[in-house]
Amino acid sequence: MTLKDRGNIKWTALMLPEHVGMLRQWAADLDKVPRPELDEQEWQEFEITIRDAMSENNALTIKYWENGYYKTLVGRVHYVDMNGKQFRIVDEFDERYYVAFADIIAVNIL
């Protein structure tokens, strides 16, 4: 007869639901990364790429940071909001996204 260890399942029955939720949140927070800092040269390259894409109406692949995770967005820059320091981007499904300047990690023309 072999014994099967149920792992954490045997202990969760003894835990309060709040504790289980806190453990899940803690595990999710382990994967988070801090916001990267970009130098001036990278920002200049982003500006040139975005300006060229806007003038030719080309789509961009934008990689950005949001709440500790990296996300990727494909779309066209619709408007540059200098006061709010964000880009307004429209994807192929006409969904609008707002991405802050400080959150952008990489920009590439498709």
C-alpha distance (Angstrom), angle and dihedral (degrees) to the residues before:
residue distance angle dihedral
M1 . . .
T2 3.79 . .
L3 3.75 123.7 .
K4 3.78 118.0 -130.9
D5 3.76 116.0 -150.1
R6 3.78 111.2 -144.5
G7 3.81 92.5 -157.1
N8 3.79 114.5 -152.9
I9 3.80 93.1 -9.4
K10 3.79 92.0 82.1
W11 3.83 91.5 55.1
T12 3.81 99.4 44.4
A13 3.79 90.9 69.7
L14 3.80 87.7 64.0
M15 3.81 93.8 48.9
L16 3.77 128.8 87.9
P17 3.80 115.9 -115.7
E18 3.81 89.1 -115.1
H19 3.79 90.4 57.8
V20 3.79 92.5 48.9
G21 3.82 89.5 50.9
M22 3.79 91.5 48.9
L23 3.81 91.4 50.6
R24 3.80 91.2 50.6
Q25 3.81 91.1 49.0
W26 3.81 90.3 48.3
A27 3.82 90.6 51.7
A28 3.82 90.8 49.3
D29 3.81 91.4 49.5
L30 3.81 91.2 55.8
D31 3.82 89.7 71.1
K32 3.81 94.5 53.7
V33 3.79 119.7 110.6
P34 3.82 128.0 -156.4
R35 3.81 120.3 -107.0
P36 3.82 108.1 -86.8
E37 3.79 120.4 -123.8
L38 3.80 115.8 -132.6
D39 3.78 126.1 -157.3
E40 3.81 127.5 -126.8
Q41 3.82 94.7 -99.6
E42 3.82 92.2 56.5
W43 3.81 90.1 50.2
Q44 3.81 90.8 51.8
E45 3.81 90.6 51.7
F46 3.82 90.2 49.8
E47 3.80 91.0 50.6
I48 3.81 92.4 51.3
T49 3.80 92.6 46.8
I50 3.81 93.4 47.7
R51 3.81 93.0 45.1
D52 3.83 91.2 51.1
A53 3.81 91.8 47.1
M54 3.81 92.3 49.4
S55 3.81 93.3 48.9
E56 3.82 92.3 49.7
N57 3.84 94.4 35.6
N58 3.82 90.7 -123.8
A59 3.77 125.0 160.4
L60 3.79 119.6 -111.8
T61 3.76 135.5 -152.3
I62 3.77 106.8 -137.0
K63 3.77 122.1 -169.8
Y64 3.80 112.7 -163.2
W65 3.78 142.5 167.8
E66 3.81 121.0 -114.6
N67 3.80 125.6 174.6
G68 3.78 94.3 -27.5
Y69 3.81 98.4 -42.7
Y70 3.80 134.8 93.1
K71 3.79 116.5 -121.5
T72 3.79 132.9 -176.5
L73 3.78 126.1 -143.2
V74 3.81 129.1 -173.5
G75 3.78 117.0 -158.6
R76 3.79 148.7 90.7
V77 3.78 125.6 -71.5
H78 3.79 103.4 -115.0
Y79 3.80 98.9 179.4
V80 3.79 139.8 -3.5
D81 3.81 110.7 -138.6
M82 3.80 105.2 -158.0
N83 3.82 93.7 179.1
G84 3.81 94.1 52.0
K85 3.82 91.3 35.2
Q86 3.78 93.9 -131.6
F87 3.77 142.5 112.3
R88 3.78 121.6 -123.8
I89 3.77 107.9 -143.9
V90 3.80 129.6 -172.1
D91 3.81 118.4 -157.8
E92 3.82 128.4 -154.2
F93 3.82 90.9 -85.9
D94 3.85 91.9 55.0
E95 3.81 90.9 -109.6
R96 3.81 113.5 148.9
Y97 3.78 122.7 -135.3
Y98 3.78 131.2 -175.1
V99 3.79 115.8 -148.2
A100 3.80 121.0 -177.1
F101 3.79 118.1 -130.5
A102 3.81 91.1 -123.7
D103 3.83 92.7 55.0
I104 3.83 97.4 57.6
I105 3.79 115.8 107.8
A106 3.82 104.3 169.0
V107 3.81 138.3 4.4
N108 3.82 126.4 -166.2
I109 3.80 132.5 172.9
L110 3.80 114.7 -125.1
